[in-house]
Amino acid sequence: MSSLQGPNENVKFKLYWLEKSRSQRILWLLEELDLPYEIQTFKRQKDMLAPPELKDIHPLGKSPMLSIEAPTLAEPLLLAESSNIIEYVSDHFGSSLVPKRYADGKEGQVGGESEEWLRHRFLMHYAEGGLMVYLVIALIANNIRNSPVPFFIKPITGMIAGKIESSFLQPNFKTSFDFLESQISSSPGGGDYLCGKELTGADIMMSFPLIAARGRAGLTKEAYPKLSAYIERLEQRDAYKRAVQKIVDIDGYYEAMN
């Protein structure tokens, strides 16, 4: 049964989902909020790029994209970019995913925001502007190392990839994971999530880079026990498991990232 009520009860959603992409976060969002949706899945090309068909939907040809139909709209509203989608959907259909902004008695004051809200605002941007950047560079470095070049060039490509990893990626991954371990350790109110006791949109945003990084880049249970336990809690949420099962039912398997 849908959670939509009142003027939004006839709203419909369509998710354009691409394998091994950030779009899984939006599928989880829809399941978490119990919103009615249909899904169209796309496969990556052999070069791992998105298929050209996605450009028929949005000029950037990226995923995720979410289409929203409503009786008040002359044509569907098309949203792109994960954080933009999560913020828009949370504003209209999922206020529970956004912490209370101001501390009591400090409404509208500079610095009057709650710690939970400030964390949420920061992490919504950090997920893509921080941690995900390093994962993308790591993927590029791995492609350089494994590029199909003559055997006598292999040492050069391996050296380039190794230098990127040792001088740039490893220290930045360590800084990032150290920071996030401290964030979950100091969650407001002793909460189980990054912004406190309740799941927020920031947790959904952070899920993809953390799950993709797990077991690689130094993110191990031994080095980061609290962060690892946090990731496992996210994966144990019923809505998260329903989102994964939805893709398994359609495609036969689910994989976050190569």
Residue, then its C-alpha position, 0 to 999 in steps of 0.5 A: m500500500s502506498s504512503l501517498q496521501g492527500p493531494n499527492e495520492n495520484v503521483k507516479f514515479k518511474l526510475y531509469w536504473l543503470e546497472k553498477s551505478r548510483s541509481q540503486r540509491i534511488l530504488w532504495l529511497l522509493e522502497e524506504l518511503d513506500l512510494p509506487y513506482e515502475i522501473q526501467t533497467f539499462k545495461r552498460q556497454k562493453d566499455m562500461l559507459a551508459p548506453p546511448e538510449l539514456k540520452d533519449i531521456h535526458p541530454l546527459g545520458k546518465s543514471p539515476m533519473l526519476s520521472i514524476e507524474a502528477p495530476t497537477l503537471a502538464e508533463p512528467l517532471l524529470l529529475a537527475e543526479s542522486s542528491n537532487i532526487i533525494e532532496y526533492v523526494s524528501d521535501h515532498f514525500g519523505s520529511s522523516l529523512v531530513p533531520k529537524r533543522y533548528a534547535d528549539g528557540k533558535e529558528g532562523q538564527v545563523g548557527g542555530e541549526s541542529e548537529e543532526w541537520l548540519r551533518h545531513r547537509f554536509l554528507m549529502h554533498y560529501a558523498e559525491g564531492g568527496l568519497m566518490v571522487y576517489l573511487v572513480i579515480a581508483l577505477i580509472a587507475n585500475n583500468i590503466r593498470n589492466s589496459p590492453v597494451p603490449f607486454f613491454i608497456k605493461p610495467i609503465t602502465g603498472m607504475i603509473a597506476g601504482k603511483i596514483e594509488s600510493s601517492f594520492l588514493q591511499p592517503n585520501f582513502k585513509t583520511s576519509f575512512d578515519f573521518l567517517e569512523s569518527q562520525i559514526s562513533s560520535s553520532p548524535g544521541g548515540g545513534d546508529y546512523l551518521c546523523g543520529k538515531e534515524l535513517t536520513g537521506a545522507d545515509i542513503m547517499m553515503s551507502f553507495p560509495l561505502i558499499a563499493a569501497r568495502g573490502r577494497a581501498g583499506l575499508t575493512k572490518e579490522a581497520y574500521p569496525k564501527l563503519s563496517a558495522y554501520i554499512e551492515r546495518l544499512e544492508q539489513r534494512d527491509a527496504y534496502k533488501r527489497a531494492v536489491q531483490k527487485i533487481v535480482d528479480i529483473d536481471g538475475y543478480y545485483e552488483a554495486m560496482n566492479 
